[in-house]
Amino acid sequence: RILGHAYNITMISTLPRSSNLAAVSFKLRHTSPRTVTIGLQCLYPSSRTFSSSHARFSLPPPYKSKSTSSSSSATTPTTHSASASETSISSPVNAPASTRPAFLDVPSKDNPQTSGTFSYYFALGKAYLRFYKTGLKNVHGNYKASIPLRKQLGLPAYIPRSPWTDISASSTAPTTGASSLTRSDFQLVRRSAYDLRRMIPFGFILLICGEFTPLVVLAIGNLVTPMTCRMPNHLIKERSKRVEYKIAALQGLSAGQREVVAPSSRRGVKDVHALSAEEVLQSCVVFGLSKRHSLPVPEFLQTMVVNGLYRPRLQRWTEYLAADDKLIMRAGGIENMIAEEVRLAVDERGGVDVGMGLKEGVREAAERKWLAKWLGQN
């Protein structure tokens, strides 16, 4: 009886018993002369119980997708949690949230508990320490989650080598194991390896400096800082420096020359072996692979250094961008990419100055437009 009225409840299952899910249709029919029928359909795990006598569900636990290529195709709501235990792939095109910087909860001076100078900076230091600890936990959790994918791709399980960066292996990258790889899987493997290579030196700095680690990182830059441990202010400062380096590298170049070293689309990326030593250095600055667009050495030594160091580095980077572009297009383009992933993708392709000085919503729109042009979607 519901609200003093009698109802007949009918439950009909519409899926086979072998299915992992059960679809149930409920029909509530009022027994009075004035008949009212209410229909309700829902899905629930077949392992859960349903009590027909009380007409209620025993709700299943929250769903958490596993970090495997098979589960990466499932779409789950994107959360802002940065816990390493929640490393999950929520979209085929977006990397797990734990591969990006964790949330930094900075104390407020308006809080009576942190209104004093000493108490505020003490709470600020504790917030920084929690932020870095969470970031390091995410590094470990991400790499642990990437081990099955690394084995699937034929990469060493416990050696932090990034996928698809070897020139000799790039031509055979789309193998049987990589054919079903999503961008989420690809970025999880790549970013976890990138962060793990920086985990030991950064952990040593954190152990020695403690709450003063942000000051040390601000002084030495993000060279040894994992991506999960980079604070918002440091990211803004790093981006501003990259814009300065890019402007200096492109200064005095014509529109055609700029398109060679700073292409605006993936079709405009030139063969690295056909670029001059000067163009290689300029392209490295544009893509964030170097800070200097000229070397303070004689010309013959500059050619040797470029051919031995910068040209292979630029070659590996263009191969990475080609693989990432392919995976984005395979997942349907940028429509399902979140704002953070769009910004990272734009920065990696040399558009670090896109949307600078604009408001958040306008900047995101400009970045999406730029990335769509790079991919050839507009």
N, C-alpha and C positions, 0 to 999 in steps of 0.2 A: 504494500500500500504506500502511495506517495501523496503527501498532503491530503490525506483522508480519502483518496480515491483509489479504486482498485484497477490494476493494469495487468494485462497478460503480456509476458515477456517471451519473445521467441529469439533463439540464438541459432544462426546458420553459419557454418564454416564454409568458406569459398575457395580454400586452397587445399591441395593434397596433404596428407599427413607426413609425407617425406620432406616437405618444405621446411626450412628453418623458421619461416614466419607463418603465422596463422591470420587469416583475414576473417573477421567476424562481423556479421550484420545483425543488429538488434532492431526489433520492431516492438514498440510499446503501443498497445491498443487499449483505449479506455473502454470499460465494460458498460458504461452507462448508455442510454439510448443515443446520446450525442457522441458519436464515435470520433476519436482523434487518433491518428497514427503518426508516430515519430520514428524516423529512420536514422540509424547511426552506424557507420562503418569505421573500422579501425584495424591497424596492424599491431601485432604484438608477438614477441618470441614464442615459438611453440613450446618451449621448455617451461614457460611461466604458467601458473595455475589461474583458473578462473572459477569463481564461486557463483553458480547460478542462483543459489538460494538467497544470497545477499546482493546479487547483481552488482558486483564491483570487481576491479582488477587488483592483482598483486603486481604493482608496477615493476618493470625491469630496471636494473641498475643503469646509470648513465653510460652511453656508448662511447668507447674510446677506440679509434682505429689504430691498428698496428702499423709500424713503419716498414711495410713491405710493399713491393710494386703491385701486388694484387689488391691490397686495400687502399692504395693511393687513388684509385679511380672513384672511390666513394666520396661523396661530398658531405661534409659535416660542418656545423657552424664554426666560424673562426672565432677563437677566444683570444683575450689579451694576456692569458696566463703565460708565464715564462718558465714554468717549472720543468725540470729535466724529465720528470716522470710522466709528463704529458706530451712527450714528443710524438706528434701525430701528423699525418698528412691530410689536410682538410680540403685540398683542391689539387687537381692534376697540374695546375700551372703555378700555384703559389708554394713556396718552400714552407716547411713547418715554422711556426712562430718562435720556437726555441732556437732557431738558427739566427735570429735577429737579436739586437740588444734587448736585455731584460728591462722591465719597467723600473724606473728610478723614482722612488717616493721621497721627495725632498721635504724636510720639515718646514713649517711656516713660522715666521717670526711673530705672527699674530696669536699663535698658540701660547697660552699662559705658561705652559710647561717648558717652552723653548724661547721665551721672550728675552731672557738674559743672554749676554754675549757668549759666556762660557757654555751655558746649557745648549744654546743654538748650535754652536760649532761642534760640540760633543755629539749632539744628535745627528748633525750633518755627516760627521765622520762615521758614525754607526750606519747611517743610510748608505754611504758609499761602500762600506765594508760588506753590507748585505748584498748590494748590487753586484759587486765583484764575485762574491761567493756564489750567488745564483748563476752568474755568467759562466764560471768555471764548472759548476755542476751541469749546466746545459752542454758545455763542450764534451764532457764525459758521456752524458746521456745521448747526445747526438751521434757521437762516434760509435757507441755501442749499438744504437739503432741502425747505423749504416753498415754494420758488418755483413748481414745477409745480402745486402745489395752489392757490396764490394765483391763478395764471393760470386754473385751472379754475373758481375761484369768481368770477372777474371783478374781483379786487382788484389794485391796482398792485403790480407785481412787486418793485420796489425802494423802495417807500415803506412803512414799518412800520405799516400800519394793521391793526387787529384786525378779524376777521370778525364780521359780524352785530351791530355796535354802533350803526349808523346807524338812527335811528328810521324814517326814510323808506324805508330798504331792508329793514328787518326783516320787513315784511309780504310781501316777494317773495323772502325768503332761500332757501326751499326750491325753487330753480330746478333746471334739468336737471343742472348741474354739482354742486349741493349735495345732490341726491337720493341719491347713492351715497356721500356723505361719512360717514365713521365718526367716532366721538369721538376716536380717535387722531389722525386727520387734523386735526380741528377744533382740538384742544388744541395740536398741533404748530404750526399757523398762528398761533394766538392767543398762545401763550407765546413763540414766537420773535419776534413783533412786539413784545410787551411787553418782552422782554429787550434787543432791539436798540435801543429808544428810550433805554435806560439804559446802553448799552455805552460810548458816548463819554464822558459825565461820569465814569463809574466807572473807565474805562481811564485817564483823566487823573489821577484820585486814586491809582490803582495805580502809575502812572508816577512820580508825585511822592513818594508815601509808602513804596512798596515793602513791606517786611515789616511796617511799622507800619499798613498799611491796616486790619486788624481794629479797631484802636483808633479810627481815624477813623470807620469804619462804625458802631461801637458808639456814638459820640457823635452822629452825624447820623441814625442809623436806616437802614432799608432803602429809603428814598425813591428813591435813585439806584443801588441795588444790583440787578443782574439776579437772577432766581430761581436760576439755576445757580451763583451765587457767594455764596449765603447759608449761613453756617455754622450747625451745629446749635444751638449756644448762643444765637446771635442769633435763630433762629427760636423757641426756647423763650421768650426774653425778650419778643419781639414778641407772641407768643400770650398771655402773662401780662398784658401791657398792654392788649390787646384785651378780655380778660375784665374788667379793671377798668373800662374805658370802657363796656362793655356793662352792667355792674351799675349804674354811675352813670346811664346813660341810661334804664334801666327802673325805677329807684327811684321808689316812690310810685305806680306804675301798677297798675291792677286787672288781673285775669286776661284780661278781654276786651280791654282796651287793649294789653296785652302781645302778644296774638295778632295785633293789627293791625300793630304796628311790628316784631314779631319772630315771624313765622309759623312754625309747626312742620311745615307741609306745603306743597307747591307749590300746592295748591288754596286755601290760606289767604292767598296773596299778593294784596293789594288793588291796585286801580287807583291808580297813582301820582298821577294828576291829581285823585283824590278825597281825597287825604290833606291834612291841614293842614300849615302850614309847620313846626310843632313836631314833628309825626309824621314828616315827611320827614327832619328832622335826626336824630331818634331811630333811624329805620330805617337811615340812612347809617352811624351808629355801629355798629349791630348787624351790618351786612354788611361792616364794615371799610372803608367809603368815607370816613370822617371820624373825627376824634378827639373833637370837641366836639358835644354835643347841644343846645347853646345858643350864640348868637352875642352878643358884647358890643357890640351896636349897638341903636339904637332899633327899635321894632317894625315901623315902616313900611319901614325899611331892611332889616330881617331878611327880610321878605316878598320884597323885590326880589332880595336875594342868593340866597334859597332858590329862587325861580322861575327865576333866571338861571343858577344854578350847580348847586345840590344836587338839584333835582327832575329836570333832564335826566340828571344822573349816575346817580341812582337808577333812572330809567326804562331807561337803557341796561343797567344791571346786571341788572334783572329780566328784560329780554329775553335777555340772555346766559344767565341761569340757566334760563329756559324752553327755550332751544335745547339747552343741555347736558343738561337732564333728558330731553328727547326723544331725544337720541343715546344716553344711558345705557340707556333703556328699549328702544330699537331694538336695542342690542347684547345684550339679555338680562337687564338689571338689574345688580345689584351683586355677583352671585355670582362673577364672574370678575375683579372689581376687586381690585388689590393693596392692601395696607394703606396705603401712602403716598398713593395716589390717593383712597382713601376719606377719609383725613384732610383732604386738600386740598378735596375736595368738601364735606365737613361744614363746614369753616372758611368756605368761600365762601358757604354758605347761612346763616351766622349761628350755627352751633353750635360756636363756638370754645371754649365751656366744657364741652363734652361729654367725659366721661372724664377730666377734670382730677383729678390726684391718685391715679389708679388705676394698677395695674400694666399692663405692655404688652399682654398678651393680653386682660385684662379691658377695658382701654380700647378696643382694636380692636373687641371684641364690642359695646360700648356705641355706638361710632361707626357700626358697620354697622347696628345696630338703629335708630339715629336717622335715618340716611340712607334706610333702607328705609321708615320711616314718612313721611319727606318725599316720597318717590317714590310712596307708596301701595302698596307691595309687601307690607305685613303687615296 
